[in-house]
Each structure stands twice: as structure tokens, then as C-alpha cells.
Amino acid sequence: MFRKQQIEVIDFKTFMAGTYRKPKRLINPAVYSFIPSITVSSFLSPDVAGIYAVVLGVFAIGMLSHFLEVTAASSGREELAWAIETVTRLAFTIGGFSSIAWFLLSL
């Protein structure tokens, strides 16, 4: 990818006979040690269980607030829908910036 590819030279008889095959390129097995293995057990490890819980909790709170806001707006309670929307927007903004600050400070 980063090196200049050399022009391949095939003799005329081999070209006309159609018997030319590219030589198989051997990859050093040590290269595969740099690639992390992705398995089902790595997704279910206890190290990331807290992250899954936080993501599912934020998703559940967002869906619940959306459902309550839509229900309040459709039943004619615009002030309640506005209050839910304002509180949700403020909470998610503060939570998002707080999580970014916590991540940057924990590096």
C-alpha cells in the first residue's frame, strides 16, 4: 500500500499459452498477533458490563421521556410536554458534557 508496486514482466510464450499464475504471497503469521481477536466472549466480559448498563439506561430514559412527551402533547397538555422536553434536554446536555469531562480527566 505504501510502497511502490513493481511492474510485473511475463514472457510472451507464457502469456500466449495462458498458463501464467501469480505466485501466492505468504503473510508472516506474526502480523496476526497485532490484530485483536473479536469473539462473543469478549462482548460478554464483565469489564464492559457497566458500559452496557449505562447505554441501556440512557436509551430507556430517552425513550420514556419521548413517550411521556408525545402522550402529554397529544392529550392537550402542551405545558407538561414543554416541561418534559426542557428537563430532558437539560439533563442530557449536562450528562453528556459531564461524561466527556469525566473521561478526559480520567485519562
MMTF fields as JSON, N, C-alpha, C and O atoms, coordinates in Angstrom:
{
  "mmtfVersion": "1.0.0",
  "mmtfProducer": "UNKNOWN",
  "numBonds": 427,
  "numAtoms": 428,
  "numGroups": 107,
  "numChains": 1,
  "numModels": 1,
  "chainsPerModel": [1],
  "groupsPerChain": [107],
  "chainIdList": ["A"],
  "bondAtomList": [4, 2, 8, 6, 12, 10, 16, 14, 20, 18, 24, 22, 28, 26, 32, 30, 36, 34, 40, 38, 44, 42, 48, 46, 52, 50, 56, 54, 60, 58, 64, 62, 68, 66, 72, 70, 76, 74, 80, 78, 84, 82, 88, 86, 92, 90, 96, 94, 100, 98, 104, 102, 108, 106, 112, 110, 116, 114, 120, 118, 124, 122, 128, 126, 132, 130, 136, 134, 140, 138, 144, 142, 148, 146, 152, 150, 156, 154, 160, 158, 164, 162, 168, 166, 172, 170, 176, 174, 180, 178, 184, 182, 188, 186, 192, 190, 196, 194, 200, 198, 204, 202, 208, 206, 212, 210, 216, 214, 220, 218, 224, 222, 228, 226, 232, 230, 236, 234, 240, 238, 244, 242, 248, 246, 252, 250, 256, 254, 260, 258, 264, 262, 268, 266, 272, 270, 276, 274, 280, 278, 284, 282, 288, 286, 292, 290, 296, 294, 300, 298, 304, 302, 308, 306, 312, 310, 316, 314, 320, 318, 324, 322, 328, 326, 332, 330, 336, 334, 340, 338, 344, 342, 348, 346, 352, 350, 356, 354, 360, 358, 364, 362, 368, 366, 372, 370, 376, 374, 380, 378, 384, 382, 388, 386, 392, 390, 396, 394, 400, 398, 404, 402, 408, 406, 412, 410, 416, 414, 420, 418, 424, 422],
  "bondOrderList": [1, 1, 1, 1, 1, 1, 1, 1, 1, 1, 1, 1, 1, 1, 1, 1, 1, 1, 1, 1, 1, 1, 1, 1, 1, 1, 1, 1, 1, 1, 1, 1, 1, 1, 1, 1, 1, 1, 1, 1, 1, 1, 1, 1, 1, 1, 1, 1, 1, 1, 1, 1, 1, 1, 1, 1, 1, 1, 1, 1, 1, 1, 1, 1, 1, 1, 1, 1, 1, 1, 1, 1, 1, 1, 1, 1, 1, 1, 1, 1, 1, 1, 1, 1, 1, 1, 1, 1, 1, 1, 1, 1, 1, 1, 1, 1, 1, 1, 1, 1, 1, 1, 1, 1, 1, 1],
  "groupList": [{"groupName": "MET", "atomNameList": ["N", "CA", "C", "O"], "elementList": ["N", "C", "C", "O"], "formalChargeList": [0, 0, 0, 0], "bondAtomList": [1, 0, 2, 1, 3, 2], "bondOrderList": [1, 1, 2], "singleLetterCode": "M", "chemCompType": "L-PEPTIDE LINKING"}, {"groupName": "PHE", "atomNameList": ["N", "CA", "C", "O"], "elementList": ["N", "C", "C", "O"], "formalChargeList": [0, 0, 0, 0], "bondAtomList": [1, 0, 2, 1, 3, 2], "bondOrderList": [1, 1, 2], "singleLetterCode": "F", "chemCompType": "L-PEPTIDE LINKING"}, {"groupName": "ARG", "atomNameList": ["N", "CA", "C", "O"], "elementList": ["N", "C", "C", "O"], "formalChargeList": [0, 0, 0, 0], "bondAtomList": [1, 0, 2, 1, 3, 2], "bondOrderList": [1, 1, 2], "singleLetterCode": "R", "chemCompType": "L-PEPTIDE LINKING"}, {"groupName": "LYS", "atomNameList": ["N", "CA", "C", "O"], "elementList": ["N", "C", "C", "O"], "formalChargeList": [0, 0, 0, 0], "bondAtomList": [1, 0, 2, 1, 3, 2], "bondOrderList": [1, 1, 2], "singleLetterCode": "K", "chemCompType": "L-PEPTIDE LINKING"}, {"groupName": "GLN", "atomNameList": ["N", "CA", "C", "O"], "elementList": ["N", "C", "C", "O"], "formalChargeList": [0, 0, 0, 0], "bondAtomList": [1, 0, 2, 1, 3, 2], "bondOrderList": [1, 1, 2], "singleLetterCode": "Q", "chemCompType": "L-PEPTIDE LINKING"}, {"groupName": "ILE", "atomNameList": ["N", "CA", "C", "O"], "elementList": ["N", "C", "C", "O"], "formalChargeList": [0, 0, 0, 0], "bondAtomList": [1, 0, 2, 1, 3, 2], "bondOrderList": [1, 1, 2], "singleLetterCode": "I", "chemCompType": "L-PEPTIDE LINKING"}, {"groupName": "GLU", "atomNameList": ["N", "CA", "C", "O"], "elementList": ["N", "C", "C", "O"], "formalChargeList": [0, 0, 0, 0], "bondAtomList": [1, 0, 2, 1, 3, 2], "bondOrderList": [1, 1, 2], "singleLetterCode": "E", "chemCompType": "L-PEPTIDE LINKING"}, {"groupName": "VAL", "atomNameList": ["N", "CA", "C", "O"], "elementList": ["N", "C", "C", "O"], "formalChargeList": [0, 0, 0, 0], "bondAtomList": [1, 0, 2, 1, 3, 2], "bondOrderList": [1, 1, 2], "singleLetterCode": "V", "chemCompType": "L-PEPTIDE LINKING"}, {"groupName": "ASP", "atomNameList": ["N", "CA", "C", "O"], "elementList": ["N", "C", "C", "O"], "formalChargeList": [0, 0, 0, 0], "bondAtomList": [1, 0, 2, 1, 3, 2], "bondOrderList": [1, 1, 2], "singleLetterCode": "D", "chemCompType": "L-PEPTIDE LINKING"}, {"groupName": "THR", "atomNameList": ["N", "CA", "C", "O"], "elementList": ["N", "C", "C", "O"], "formalChargeList": [0, 0, 0, 0], "bondAtomList": [1, 0, 2, 1, 3, 2], "bondOrderList": [1, 1, 2], "singleLetterCode": "T", "chemCompType": "L-PEPTIDE LINKING"}, {"groupName": "ALA", "atomNameList": ["N", "CA", "C", "O"], "elementList": ["N", "C", "C", "O"], "formalChargeList": [0, 0, 0, 0], "bondAtomList": [1, 0, 2, 1, 3, 2], "bondOrderList": [1, 1, 2], "singleLetterCode": "A", "chemCompType": "L-PEPTIDE LINKING"}, {"groupName": "GLY", "atomNameList": ["N", "CA", "C", "O"], "elementList": ["N", "C", "C", "O"], "formalChargeList": [0, 0, 0, 0], "bondAtomList": [1, 0, 2, 1, 3, 2], "bondOrderList": [1, 1, 2], "singleLetterCode": "G", "chemCompType": "PEPTIDE LINKING"}, {"groupName": "TYR", "atomNameList": ["N", "CA", "C", "O"], "elementList": ["N", "C", "C", "O"], "formalChargeList": [0, 0, 0, 0], "bondAtomList": [1, 0, 2, 1, 3, 2], "bondOrderList": [1, 1, 2], "singleLetterCode": "Y", "chemCompType": "L-PEPTIDE LINKING"}, {"groupName": "PRO", "atomNameList": ["N", "CA", "C", "O"], "elementList": ["N", "C", "C", "O"], "formalChargeList": [0, 0, 0, 0], "bondAtomList": [1, 0, 2, 1, 3, 2], "bondOrderList": [1, 1, 2], "singleLetterCode": "P", "chemCompType": "L-PEPTIDE LINKING"}, {"groupName": "LEU", "atomNameList": ["N", "CA", "C", "O"], "elementList": ["N", "C", "C", "O"], "formalChargeList": [0, 0, 0, 0], "bondAtomList": [1, 0, 2, 1, 3, 2], "bondOrderList": [1, 1, 2], "singleLetterCode": "L", "chemCompType": "L-PEPTIDE LINKING"}, {"groupName": "ASN", "atomNameList": ["N", "CA", "C", "O"], "elementList": ["N", "C", "C", "O"], "formalChargeList": [0, 0, 0, 0], "bondAtomList": [1, 0, 2, 1, 3, 2], "bondOrderList": [1, 1, 2], "singleLetterCode": "N", "chemCompType": "L-PEPTIDE LINKING"}, {"groupName": "SER", "atomNameList": ["N", "CA", "C", "O"], "elementList": ["N", "C", "C", "O"], "formalChargeList": [0, 0, 0, 0], "bondAtomList": [1, 0, 2, 1, 3, 2], "bondOrderList": [1, 1, 2], "singleLetterCode": "S", "chemCompType": "L-PEPTIDE LINKING"}, {"groupName": "HIS", "atomNameList": ["N", "CA", "C", "O"], "elementList": ["N", "C", "C", "O"], "formalChargeList": [0, 0, 0, 0], "bondAtomList": [1, 0, 2, 1, 3, 2], "bondOrderList": [1, 1, 2], "singleLetterCode": "H", "chemCompType": "L-PEPTIDE LINKING"}, {"groupName": "TRP", "atomNameList": ["N", "CA", "C", "O"], "elementList": ["N", "C", "C", "O"], "formalChargeList": [0, 0, 0, 0], "bondAtomList": [1, 0, 2, 1, 3, 2], "bondOrderList": [1, 1, 2], "singleLetterCode": "W", "chemCompType": "L-PEPTIDE LINKING"}],
  "groupTypeList": [0, 1, 2, 3, 4, 4, 5, 6, 7, 5, 8, 1, 3, 9, 1, 0, 10, 11, 9, 12, 2, 3, 13, 3, 2, 14, 5, 15, 13, 10, 7, 12, 16, 1, 5, 13, 16, 5, 9, 7, 16, 16, 1, 14, 16, 13, 8, 7, 10, 11, 5, 12, 10, 7, 7, 14, 11, 7, 1, 10, 5, 11, 0, 14, 16, 17, 1, 14, 6, 7, 9, 10, 10, 16, 16, 11, 2, 6, 6, 14, 10, 18, 10, 5, 6, 9, 7, 9, 2, 14, 10, 1, 9, 5, 11, 11, 1, 16, 16, 5, 10, 18, 1, 14, 14, 16, 14],
  "groupIdList": [1, 2, 3, 4, 5, 6, 7, 8, 9, 10, 11, 12, 13, 14, 15, 16, 17, 18, 19, 20, 21, 22, 23, 24, 25, 26, 27, 28, 29, 30, 31, 32, 33, 34, 35, 36, 37, 38, 39, 40, 41, 42, 43, 44, 45, 46, 47, 48, 49, 50, 51, 52, 53, 54, 55, 56, 57, 58, 59, 60, 61, 62, 63, 64, 65, 66, 67, 68, 69, 70, 71, 72, 73, 74, 75, 76, 77, 78, 79, 80, 81, 82, 83, 84, 85, 86, 87, 88, 89, 90, 91, 92, 93, 94, 95, 96, 97, 98, 99, 100, 101, 102, 103, 104, 105, 106, 107],
  "secStructList": [7, 7, 1, 7, 7, 7, 7, 7, 7, 7, 7, 2, 2, 2, 2, 2, 2, 6, 7, 7, 7, 7, 7, 7, 7, 7, 7, 7, 4, 4, 4, 4, 4, 4, 1, 7, 7, 7, 7, 2, 2, 2, 2, 6, 7, 4, 4, 4, 2, 2, 2, 2, 2, 2, 2, 2, 2, 2, 2, 2, 2, 2, 2, 2, 2, 2, 2, 2, 2, 2, 2, 2, 2, 2, 6, 6, 7, 2, 2, 2, 2, 2, 2, 2, 2, 2, 2, 2, 2, 2, 2, 2, 2, 2, 2, 2, 2, 2, 2, 2, 2, 2, 2, 2, 2, 6, 7],
  "xCoordList": [0.82, 0.0, 0.865, 0.589, 1.907, 2.746, 4.029, 4.789, 4.257, 5.458, 5.087, 3.969, 6.017, 5.773, 5.701, 6.59, 4.65, 4.498, 5.361, 5.39, 6.053, 6.91, 6.078, 5.079, 6.487, 5.795, 6.147, 7.312, 5.111, 5.297, 5.641, 4.997, 6.638, 7.079, 6.794, 7.257, 6.038, 5.709, 6.275, 6.119, 6.942, 7.461, 6.315, 5.247, 6.541, 5.499, 4.891, 3.678, 5.722, 5.214, 4.25, 3.206, 4.594, 3.715, 2.415, 1.34, 2.513, 1.336, 0.398, -0.811, 0.938, 0.12, -0.449, -1.553, 0.281, -0.215, -1.305, -2.115, -1.333, -2.352, -2.091, -3.014, -0.868, -0.551, 0.043, 0.428, 0.129, 0.75, -0.173, -1.364, 0.38, -0.33, 0.498, 1.722, -0.183, 0.529, 1.02, 0.283, 2.227, 2.714, 1.948, 1.641, 1.65, 0.933, 1.841, 3.01, 1.292, 2.049, 1.892, 0.772, 2.976, 2.939, 2.964, 3.783, 2.053, 1.991, 2.599, 2.297, 3.427, 4.075, 3.025, 2.276, 2.943, 1.925, 2.097, 1.149, 3.277, 3.479, 2.658, 2.406, 2.238, 1.427, 0.065, -0.513, -0.457, -1.784, -1.813, -2.896, -0.688, -0.678, -1.028, -1.394, -0.922, -1.283, -2.776, -3.269, -3.505, -4.941, -5.662, -5.473, -6.489, -7.183, -8.264, -8.899, -8.46, -9.483, -10.835, -10.963, -11.821, -13.182, -14.01, -14.248, -14.445, -15.231, -16.482, -16.617, -17.39, -18.618, -18.305, -18.945, -17.329, -16.994, -16.399, -16.51, -15.766, -15.227, -16.343, -16.18, -17.485, -18.616, -19.339, -19.993, -19.235, -19.953, -19.053, -19.44, -17.881, -16.967, -17.481, -18.166, -17.153, -17.624, -16.994, -17.482, -15.925, -15.277, -16.177, -16.136, -16.98, -17.812, -19.279, -20.117, -19.604, -20.997, -21.523, -22.695, -20.685, -21.105, -21.416, -22.347, -20.638, -20.899, -22.221, -22.997, -22.487, -23.764, -24.924, -25.948, -24.773, -25.842, -26.098, -27.25, -25.036, -25.201, -25.882, -26.79, -25.449, -26.047, -27.52, -28.358, -27.841, -29.247, -30.075, -31.236, -29.492, -30.218, -30.514, -31.623, -29.534, -29.746, -30.79, -31.65, -30.713, -31.702, -33.107, -34.059, -33.238, -34.553, -35.11, -36.299, -34.267, -34.732, -35.14, -36.152, -34.369, -34.717, -36.028, -36.85, -36.228, -37.479, -38.677, -39.752, -38.493, -39.576, -39.954, -41.137, -38.955, -39.269, -39.942, -40.836, -39.528, -40.175, -41.619, -42.518, -41.846, -43.204, -44.097, -45.239, -43.576, -44.372, -44.641, -45.734, -43.656, -43.844, -44.886, -45.745, -44.824, -45.785, -47.188, -48.168, -47.279, -48.581, -49.183, -50.377, -48.359, -48.861, -49.27, -50.29, -48.502, -48.839, -50.101, -50.909, -50.272, -51.455, -52.724, -53.822, -52.594, -53.781, -54.102, -55.009, -53.375, -53.701, -52.968, -53.322, -51.992, -51.227, -49.889, -48.847, -49.931, -48.719, -47.703, -46.5, -48.152, -47.216, -46.431, -45.225, -47.124, -46.445, -45.443, -44.333, -45.837, -44.927, -43.715, -42.591, -43.941, -42.827, -41.886, -40.667, -42.455, -41.635, -40.809, -39.63, -41.416, -40.692, -39.562, -38.448, -39.852, -38.835, -37.689, -36.53, -37.991, -36.96, -36.072, -34.847, -36.7, -35.939, -35.07, -33.91, -35.628, -34.868, -33.689, -32.583, -33.915, -32.831, -31.739, -30.555, -32.115, -31.137, -30.369, -29.15, -31.078, -30.423, -29.462, -28.356, -29.854, -28.963, -27.759, -26.666, -27.936, -26.809, -25.808, -24.604, -26.311, -25.419, -24.751, -23.553, -25.513, -24.952, -23.91, -22.884, -24.156, -23.188, -21.892, -20.817, -21.971, -20.75, -20.036, -18.806, -20.795, -20.164, -19.428, -18.342, -20.001, -19.327, -18.076, -17.079, -18.116, -16.917, -15.843, -14.675, -16.218, -15.238, -14.664, -13.462, -15.503, -15.03, -14.051, -13.018, -14.359, -13.462, -12.119, -11.071, -12.151, -10.898, -10.071, -8.841, -10.725, -9.989, -9.477, -8.546, -10.069, -9.627, -8.523, -8.05, -8.102, -7.025, -5.696, -4.698],
  "yCoordList": [-1.188, 0.0, 1.254, 2.198, 1.271, 2.451, 2.332, 3.293, 1.167, 1.022, 0.99, 0.632, 1.358, 1.423, 0.0, -0.816, -0.283, -1.614, -1.735, -0.839, -2.843, -3.064, -3.575, -4.268, -3.235, -3.699, -5.161, -5.555, -5.956, -7.381, -7.697, -7.185, -8.524, -8.877, -10.36, -11.213, -10.656, -12.03, -12.27, -11.431, -13.43, -13.676, -13.986, -14.436, -13.746, -13.782, -15.172, -15.295, -16.234, -17.6, -17.976, -18.578, -17.629, -17.926, -17.132, -17.649, -15.89, -15.059, -15.634, -15.708, -16.035, -16.57, -17.938, -18.272, -18.732, -20.055, -19.954, -20.87, -18.854, -18.661, -19.484, -19.733, -19.91, -20.749, -19.96, -20.557, -18.659, -17.862, -17.784, -17.502, -18.032, -17.886, -16.996, -17.117, -16.102, -15.248, -16.094, -16.953, -15.877, -16.625, -16.194, -15.017, -17.169, -16.857, -16.081, -16.42, -15.055, -14.207, -14.743, -14.888, -15.031, -15.55, -14.394, -13.482, -14.451, -13.426, -14.013, -15.142, -13.257, -13.679, -13.829, -12.884, -14.992, -15.173, -14.22, -14.003, -13.648, -12.713, -11.446, -10.729, -11.159, -9.967, -10.107, -9.116, -11.336, -11.539, -11.296, -11.14, -11.259, -11.02, -9.579, -9.287, -8.673, -7.277, -7.029, -6.0, -7.94, -7.782, -8.392, -9.575, -7.619, -8.195, -9.171, -8.973, -10.208, -11.185, -10.697, -10.237, -10.805, -10.403, -11.67, -12.364, -11.965, -13.158, -12.781, -11.658, -13.742, -13.5, -13.291, -12.478, -14.02, -13.882, -12.514, -12.044, -11.87, -10.535, -9.503, -8.488, -9.761, -8.842, -9.046, -8.125, -10.22, -10.533, -10.481, -10.959, -9.916, -9.874, -8.896, -7.928, -9.148, -8.246, -6.86, -5.936, -6.705, -5.395, -4.365, -3.192, -4.767, -3.826, -3.885, -3.223, -4.66, -4.773, -3.435, -3.116, -2.657, -1.344, -0.388, 0.412, -0.467, 0.389, 0.023, 0.9, -1.293, -1.727, -1.233, -0.809, -1.282, -0.838, 0.661, 1.096, 1.447, 2.893, 3.212, 4.042, 2.558, 2.811, 2.416, 3.159, 1.25, 0.826, 1.744, 2.019, 2.221, 3.131, 4.465, 4.985, 5.025, 6.291, 6.105, 6.963, 4.984, 4.702, 4.592, 5.138, 3.886, 3.713, 5.047, 5.317, 5.879, 7.185, 8.065, 8.762, 8.04, 8.824, 8.382, 9.217, 7.076, 6.567, 6.869, 7.213, 6.741, 7.035, 8.509, 8.848, 9.387, 10.818, 11.183, 12.028, 10.565, 10.823, 10.337, 11.038, 9.146, 8.613, 9.5, 9.778, 9.943, 10.817, 12.166, 12.717, 12.697, 13.989, 13.897, 14.772, 12.877, 12.708, 12.462, 12.995, 11.657, 11.387, 12.661, 12.916, 13.461, 14.713, 15.691, 16.368, 15.781, 16.712, 16.274, 17.114, 14.974, 14.514, 14.608, 14.659, 14.633, 14.755, 16.205, 16.463, 17.151, 18.557, 19.236, 20.362, 18.626, 19.231, 19.728, 19.118, 20.845, 21.368, 21.862, 21.739, 22.417, 22.898, 21.741, 21.85, 20.625, 19.461, 18.887, 18.506, 18.827, 18.342, 19.255, 18.782, 20.557, 21.511, 21.323, 21.37, 21.109, 20.919, 19.63, 19.623, 18.548, 17.282, 17.455, 16.981, 18.135, 18.351, 19.201, 18.928, 20.23, 21.112, 20.368, 20.47, 19.627, 18.888, 17.821, 17.644, 17.109, 16.063, 16.65, 16.114, 17.739, 18.36, 18.857, 18.677, 19.475, 19.968, 18.818, 18.897, 17.743, 16.608, 15.905, 15.55, 15.694, 15.017, 15.882, 15.355, 17.18, 18.066, 18.062, 17.92, 18.219, 18.2, 16.839, 16.762, 15.766, 14.42, 14.147, 13.527, 14.597, 14.389, 15.12, 14.537, 16.386, 17.146, 16.645, 16.667, 16.193, 15.645, 14.352, 14.123, 13.503, 12.248, 12.505, 11.8, 13.504, 13.851, 14.389, 14.022, 15.252, 15.796, 14.694, 14.68, 13.771, 12.667, 11.804, 11.399, 11.518, 10.71, 11.392, 10.755, 12.698, 13.416, 13.549, 13.53, 13.683, 13.801, 12.474, 12.436, 11.375, 10.054, 9.469, 8.368, 10.177, 9.656, 9.641, 9.23],
  "zCoordList": [0.0, 0.0, 0.0, -0.741, 0.823, 0.908, 0.093, -0.029, -0.452, -1.256, -2.728, -3.098, -3.532, -4.967, -5.521, -5.276, -6.261, -6.828, -8.077, -8.921, -8.176, -9.327, -10.5, -10.306, -11.69, -12.889, -13.094, -13.035, -13.336, -13.496, -14.952, -15.868, -15.163, -16.507, -16.736, -15.979, -17.775, -18.141, -19.536, -20.423, -19.737, -21.075, -22.038, -21.622, -23.293, -24.311, -24.466, -24.635, -24.411, -24.587, -23.464, -23.715, -22.247, -21.109, -21.222, -20.915, -21.657, -21.82, -22.874, -22.653, -24.003, -25.088, -24.741, -25.171, -23.975, -23.597, -22.535, -22.392, -21.793, -20.753, -19.51, -18.734, -19.302, -18.148, -16.987, -15.982, -17.096, -16.037, -14.826, -14.954, -13.684, -12.417, -11.511, -11.449, -10.809, -9.866, -8.7, -8.216, -8.248, -7.084, -5.832, -5.645, -4.989, -3.751, -2.825, -2.64, -2.259, -1.345, 0.067, 0.556, 0.709, 2.066, 3.052, 2.945, 4.011, 5.051, 6.314, 6.702, 6.92, 8.145, 9.244, 9.492, 9.917, 10.963, 12.136, 12.892, 12.306, 13.416, 13.231, 14.199, 12.008, 11.751, 12.409, 12.855, 12.476, 13.054, 14.556, 15.12, 15.212, 16.647, 16.984, 18.122, 16.019, 16.266, 16.126, 16.589, 15.503, 15.29, 16.484, 16.764, 17.202, 18.356, 17.899, 16.863, 18.676, 18.325, 18.827, 19.961, 17.981, 18.335, 18.457, 17.469, 19.665, 19.921, 20.702, 21.187, 20.811, 21.567, 23.039, 23.705, 23.544, 24.961, 25.282, 26.414, 24.297, 24.561, 24.684, 25.363, 24.025, 24.169, 25.494, 25.985, 26.074, 27.303, 28.536, 29.602, 28.406, 29.549, 30.6, 30.27, 31.864, 32.921, 32.869, 33.52, 32.109, 32.023, 31.367, 31.738, 30.413, 29.675, 30.096, 29.484, 31.124, 31.564, 32.081, 31.879, 32.736, 33.226, 32.092, 32.185, 31.017, 29.863, 29.225, 28.845, 29.103, 28.547, 29.397, 28.86, 30.725, 31.619, 31.463, 31.463, 31.331, 31.166, 29.838, 29.788, 28.77, 27.453, 27.445, 26.936, 28.008, 28.046, 28.943, 28.64, 30.041, 30.917, 30.253, 30.372, 29.554, 28.845, 27.75, 27.552, 27.04, 25.996, 26.587, 26.031, 27.717, 28.342, 28.829, 28.661, 29.427, 29.9, 28.72, 28.791, 27.647, 26.462, 25.836, 25.461, 25.721, 25.138, 26.039, 25.548, 27.358, 28.288, 28.25, 28.266, 28.201, 28.158, 26.841, 26.819, 25.757, 24.465, 24.493, 24.028, 25.032, 25.109, 25.977, 25.613, 27.123, 28.0, 27.344, 27.481, 26.636, 25.967, 24.854, 24.741, 24.052, 22.953, 23.507, 22.986, 24.56, 25.166, 25.752, 25.593, 26.428, 27.006, 25.914, 26.051, 24.839, 23.76, 23.019, 22.622, 22.832, 22.096, 22.935, 22.382, 24.264, 25.112, 25.455, 26.246, 24.874, 25.054, 26.194, 26.544, 26.774, 27.872, 27.343, 27.584, 26.619, 25.98, 26.997, 26.765, 28.122, 29.137, 29.741, 29.966, 30.004, 30.555, 29.539, 29.91, 28.263, 27.22, 27.102, 26.935, 27.188, 27.115, 28.308, 28.148, 29.516, 30.714, 30.607, 30.96, 30.126, 29.966, 28.955, 29.176, 27.845, 26.803, 27.322, 27.01, 28.109, 28.65, 29.653, 29.604, 30.553, 31.561, 30.899, 31.271, 29.917, 29.236, 28.474, 28.535, 27.761, 27.012, 27.947, 27.663, 29.051, 30.015, 30.665, 30.824, 31.044, 31.708, 30.764, 31.171, 29.514, 28.571, 28.216, 28.009, 28.144, 27.858, 29.008, 28.792, 30.228, 31.398, 31.534, 31.807, 31.346, 31.44, 30.373, 30.654, 29.162, 28.081, 28.322, 28.183, 28.679, 28.941, 30.189, 30.251, 31.183, 32.386, 32.083, 32.615, 31.236, 30.893, 30.063, 30.216, 29.19, 28.416, 29.356, 29.228, 30.296, 31.246, 32.126, 32.388, 32.586, 33.419, 32.626, 33.16, 31.371, 30.548, 30.349, 30.455, 30.06, 29.835, 31.099, 31.04, 32.234, 33.489, 33.991, 34.795, 33.531, 33.99, 33.124, 33.401, 32.084, 31.228, 31.919, 31.327]
}
